[in-house]
Amino acid sequence: MLVGMPDTRPGTQGRFFAAIEARAAQIAAYDPELVVVFGPDHFNGLFYDLMPSFCVALEAESTRDWDLPPGRLNVPRELASRCLQALRAEGIDVAMSLRMRVDHGITIPLHKLTRAANRYPVIPIVINCAADPRPSFARVAKLGASVGHFLAGLRQRVLVIGSGGLSHDPPTPRLASAAPEVAARLVDRHTPSAEELRHRESRVIAAANALVKGAGPCLPPSERWDRAFLDDLLGHDPSAFERYTDDAVDREAGFGGHEVRCWVAAFAAMHAAGPFRSQLHFHEIIPEWITGMAVVSAAHAA
C-alpha cells in the first residue's frame, strides 16, 4: 500500500523500484495480449455481508484508495466468463462480479508493471486474504492450477501477476475485536468517503513511522519467514504450501502475510501451464512500508 506514496527514499526503496522498472521493461517488450492478476482486497470491494474465497471479475473499476486514479479496467467479459466456467468445470467454485471494485492490491501492480491499470485486457481474480475464514493454501494452489490450465489453452501471450506483500502486520481491524462502528464498516457494503480513506491511510502511515522507531502496534516484518517462503516458492513444488497454516502466518508473518496466497496462486498457474524458470530479483525488509518486499519473475521456456 505504501509503495504508492510519492516520498520514495534512496537506498532500499530505490533498489526495489529499479527491480520493478526492469520487469516493466520486460513486460512492455513481451506485449501481453492478456493479463491475469491474483490480488487481495482490503475491505474496499468485498465485505463480510458476503465474503467469497475467490472472485473473478467480469467487470471491474478501481477504487480511490491511496490517491489512485479511478476508472474502469479493461476486462474482456466473454473471456473472463470462459475462465470462470473452466474453473467450475475443474471443481473450483468461484464467485463472479459484474461490479467489482478492485483496490491497491490489484491496481498498484498494474500501474507499476504495465504503466496503467487499463493498458491491457485484464482478468482480476481476488483471493480473500483479510477476512477469516480464508481459503486454505492447498485450495489456493488448486485455484491457480485451474487458471493455468485455462490459460495454457488460449495460445496467447499471457502475463500472470501475483500481488500482495510478504510478511507485514498493518493495523487492519479484526471483526472479532473491532468496535461496533468499525465492525459495521467491515460488514456493510460501503464506499469510503475521501475523508474516511485519508483517516484509514493516516493510521497506516503512523504505524509505519512507529515501526521505524522500533515501536508498536505492528509486528515487525520477518526476513527469516520471507526467505523461507521465497525458498518454497522458487523450489517449484506447490505442495510445499500445504503445511502453511493461518495461525503460523499470523504469529510469524503478521496479518498481512496472508497475502502471499496470491503469489502461491500465480506460481501454481505457471506450474500447470508447463515447465518454467524463475528468478528472485529483489528481497529486503522496508520498515517504512511495514513489510518485506520481493520481486520474482518466472517464464515458460520458449
Secondary structure, DSSP 4 states (H G I P E B T S, - for coil): -GGG-S-PPTTHHHHHHHHHHHHHHHHHHH--SEEEEEE---SSS-BTTB--SEEEESSEEE--GGGPPPEE----HHHHHHHHHHHHHTT---EEESSEEE-HHHHHHHHHHHSSTTSS-EEEEEE--SSSSPPPHHHHHHHHHHHHHHHHTT-S-EEEEE---SSB---PPPGGGS-HHHHHHHHS-----HHHHHHHHHHHHHHHHHHHTT-SSSPPP-HHHHHHHHHHHHTT-GGGGGG--HHHHHHHT-GGGGGHHHHHHHHHHHHHH--EEEEEEEEEEEGGGTEEEEEEEEEE--
